[in-house]
Amino acid sequence: MGGPSDRNLANLFVEGGMNWQGPFDSRPDDAFGLAVAYLGISPALRHFSSDLIAFGRATSTYANNETVLEATYQAPITDWLTLQPDIQYVINPNAGIPNEFGSVPLSNALVIGMRVTIRL
């Protein structure tokens, strides 16, 4: 997806991934997945952040992107229970744009989660 950078905060978004069904012969119903998402921050917004620094309203420029790398594994344990651990690494969270968490850019983040599906 793309949009004109002179009127959009983000001018490019690209995502993709792949799943591997049955990565192990002994577990044909399992699935392993890898994905990546890239959000490009428009040059106009990055120039605006430079102006904020020049006028003493900010201490750092905005990053040119936010990127997420993800790996997941879905494993049916029983007929009624499926576990899916997930790990994501977020590079430039929020692209360094100030928000309700503060004006200091967030550090890269490692996110670990587990989805539990119960079928009744």
C-alpha positions as CSV (number, residue, x, y, z in Angstrom):
1,M,0.0,0.0,0.0
2,G,1.3,3.4,-0.7
3,G,0.1,7.0,-0.5
4,P,1.3,10.5,-1.3
5,S,3.9,11.5,1.3
6,D,2.9,15.1,1.3
7,R,-0.4,14.4,3.0
8,N,0.0,11.0,4.8
9,L,2.0,10.2,8.0
10,A,2.9,6.9,6.5
11,N,3.5,6.7,2.8
12,L,4.3,3.0,2.4
13,F,3.1,-0.2,4.1
14,V,4.3,-3.7,3.0
15,E,3.7,-7.0,4.8
16,G,4.2,-10.6,3.9
17,G,4.7,-14.0,5.4
18,M,4.7,-17.7,4.9
19,N,3.3,-20.7,6.7
20,W,4.7,-24.2,6.7
21,Q,2.0,-26.8,7.4
22,G,3.3,-30.0,9.1
23,P,6.9,-29.0,9.6
24,F,7.5,-32.3,11.4
25,D,6.4,-35.7,10.0
26,S,5.1,-36.7,13.5
27,R,2.9,-33.5,13.7
28,P,1.2,-33.0,10.4
29,D,-1.5,-30.6,11.8
30,D,1.1,-28.2,13.2
31,A,2.0,-24.9,11.4
32,F,5.0,-22.7,11.6
33,G,4.8,-19.1,10.3
34,L,7.2,-16.2,9.6
35,A,6.1,-12.7,8.8
36,V,7.4,-9.2,8.3
37,A,5.6,-5.8,8.3
38,Y,7.2,-2.5,7.3
39,L,5.6,0.9,7.8
40,G,7.4,3.7,6.0
41,I,7.2,7.2,7.6
42,S,6.7,10.0,5.0
43,P,9.6,12.3,4.3
44,A,7.3,15.3,5.1
45,L,6.7,14.0,8.6
46,R,10.4,13.4,9.2
47,H,11.2,17.0,8.0
48,F,8.5,18.2,10.4
49,S,10.3,16.4,13.3
50,S,13.5,18.3,12.3
51,D,11.6,21.5,12.5
52,L,10.4,20.6,16.0
53,I,14.0,20.1,17.1
54,A,15.0,23.5,15.6
55,F,12.3,25.2,17.6
56,G,13.1,23.3,20.8
57,R,9.9,21.3,20.8
58,A,11.6,17.8,20.4
59,T,14.9,16.2,21.1
60,S,15.1,13.6,18.3
61,T,13.9,13.1,14.8
62,Y,11.3,10.5,13.9
63,A,12.6,7.2,12.5
64,N,12.0,6.5,8.8
65,N,10.1,3.3,9.5
66,E,8.6,0.8,12.0
67,T,9.3,-2.8,11.2
68,V,7.9,-5.9,12.9
69,L,9.5,-9.4,12.5
70,E,7.3,-12.3,13.7
71,A,7.5,-16.1,14.2
72,T,4.7,-18.3,15.4
73,Y,4.0,-22.0,15.8
74,Q,0.5,-23.4,16.0
75,A,0.1,-26.8,17.7
76,P,-3.1,-28.7,18.2
77,I,-2.6,-30.5,21.5
78,T,-6.0,-32.3,21.6
79,D,-9.2,-32.1,19.6
80,W,-10.3,-29.2,21.8
81,L,-7.0,-27.5,22.7
82,T,-4.6,-25.6,20.4
83,L,-1.5,-23.6,21.6
84,Q,0.2,-21.0,19.5
85,P,3.3,-19.3,20.9
86,D,4.3,-16.1,19.1
87,I,7.3,-13.9,19.2
88,Q,7.7,-10.5,17.6
89,Y,10.6,-8.1,17.4
90,V,9.5,-4.5,16.9
91,I,12.1,-2.1,15.4
92,N,11.5,1.6,16.0
93,P,8.2,1.2,17.8
94,N,5.9,4.1,16.8
95,A,8.8,5.3,14.7
96,G,9.9,7.6,17.5
97,I,6.8,9.7,17.3
98,P,5.7,11.1,20.7
99,N,2.6,9.6,22.2
100,E,0.8,9.2,25.5
101,F,3.8,7.1,26.7
102,G,6.1,10.1,26.5
103,S,8.2,12.2,24.2
104,V,11.3,9.9,24.3
105,P,11.4,7.4,21.4
106,L,10.7,3.8,22.6
107,S,13.4,1.2,22.5
108,N,13.2,-1.7,20.2
109,A,10.8,-4.3,21.8
110,L,10.6,-8.0,22.1
111,V,7.0,-9.2,22.5
112,I,6.3,-12.8,23.5
113,G,2.8,-14.2,23.7
114,M,0.7,-17.3,23.7
115,R,-2.7,-17.8,22.1
116,V,-4.8,-20.6,23.7
117,T,-7.8,-21.8,21.7
118,I,-10.4,-24.0,23.4
119,R,-13.1,-25.6,21.3
120,L,-16.2,-26.6,23.3
